[in-house]
Amino acid sequence: MISNGVDAAAAFPGATVTRVVFGGAGSDPAKAARPAVADASSGRSLSYGELAARVGAAASGLVREGVRPGDVVGLHLPGGPEFALALHAVTAAGAVPFPVGGRPAAEVARLLEDGGVRAAITWPGLAGDVRAPDRRLFCFGAEPGTEPFAALLTGPPAAVRLDPSRAPALVACTGGPPGPVRTVRLTHAEVVAGLVRVAEAGMIGSADTVLTALPLSGVLGLNGVLNPALRLGATVVAVTGGGRHDLLRSLQRWRATVAVPPPALLEALGRDRAVARYDLGTLRAVVAAGGPLAAEDARAAAARFGCPVRQAYGLAEAAGITHLNLRAAEEGTLDSVGRGLPGVVWRVVHPRTGGVQPSYQPGELCIRLPVARTAAVPARWLPTGDSAFADDHGRVFVLGRVGRGPSEPLAEPGAVLAAHPAVSDAAVVPVPDDDLGLAPHGFAVVTDETSEADLLAYLETHVAERGGIAAVHIVDEIPREPGGRVRRRTLLDRAGLGRLP
């Protein structure tokens, strides 16, 4: 068992998530004007002043519309400024946000029903996934059967009294293939502990522009990147889906200083010669989170980007990141997730006996919960399901899942696109790409005013990493052979996208 320091959240007794994240948002004019959250592809953004003001107004609107402390409100949105606004408006109203983006429609419906969700905030084209009898829907845009989110932005900020040690602040999803998706409820004290320990770790600074490819609907993206960055005054740029070239172009366009991609994407970039074509001179660090990364892959990525590559580890039950290796290059431990952050207590145990394993002996990593210790909740040990070992210096090396079977097949993006209620026909076709040679693009025939951006958002919330689809194009027809096969050359010619080799 190894403990590393005192819980950083101890300095915030009785503090809500809203107070810790936005407590100083209006006191510094320079911070108020700085971009807080942006969408990498569209450029939509909100400054700190705009975000804080709209969070307060929307929270007041939710209270006025009957949302009460403790009510669970579903969030089915793509990542970006609207997600951050909805998340914190619900929290400021004393209610409990429940992000469900990035999951199949049937799973979304089950999760919201099981969670007793009677109100949800959504996006055009996604409302059908969260629609249910007696459930109110607020939408960022025009969508039949929903109420405009903009109508909530009236009135003074709501004054809600909560007990942070007991009041829930977030319902998060955990688990997944090969096991079922479960939900975990986190209190304000637990969420505060998670975001403060990252904010005080040095991973992000107030002057940083942090570009994240982690889904903001997941706890690692939400409380490991978004909330700590907002507390510090950094800018968060969300890359919602896409592939390697989307990330590279966004890094260059936004002059990012910190990048937070999943390991699989970083592994691919470490072997992609296209990285050298982009001006990434502002990038000072890359942090991989969401799975193990081999040392050779970290070295390859560091050489490509010309900056340190670090690893982080966390889980939903612990409210985000628990381990962070900020000295990977200096200590020669590129494949380690580092030591536990302040307040995190962990151990590696034998998977059968439960005894604590000595250094360098693999076992199952366990975290003591709650990380933010309160009198209201007794401490317990949580088996993470991850195989790991620790060295003599307390650094953790994650090896993978314990006894994990083969993964379930990923959803086919073409079939998901065709299932959109406004799409009558769809296809996915490789398109010539200057960086990747060929990149998959989606093509759709629509029956209403659904836009290409709406279809991309639909893919982002139904297929992991958007299924690698670089773009979606609305066309009049999908040309097909008599047997149903897509006439790819004809389709690309009509769309003006060049010819396949």
Secondary structure, DSSP 4 states (H G I P E B T S, - for coil): -EE-S--GGGG-TT--HHHHHHTTTTT-HHHHHSEEEEETTT--EEEHHHHHHHHHHHHHHHHHTT--TT-EEEEE--SSHHHHHHHHHHHHTT-EEEE-TTS-HHHHHHHHHHTT--EEEE-TTTHHHH--TT-EEEESS--TT-EEGGGG--SSPP-----TTTSEEEEEEEE-TTS-EEEEEEEHHHHHHHHHHHHTTTSS-TT-EEEE-S-TTSHHHIIIIIHHHHHHT-EEEE--S--HHHHHHHHHHHT-SEEE--HHHHHHHTT-GGGGGS--TT--EEEEESS---HHHHHHHHHHHTS-EEEEEEEGGGTEEEEE-TTHHHHT-TT--BEEPTT-EEEEE-TTT-PBPPTT--EEEEEEE-SS-BTTB--EEEEEEEEEEE-TTS-EEEEEETT--PPPPPPPHHHHHHTSTTEEEEEEEEEEETTTEEEEEEEEEESSS--HHHHHHHHHTTSGGGGG--EEEE-S---B-TTS-B-HHHHHHHHT-----
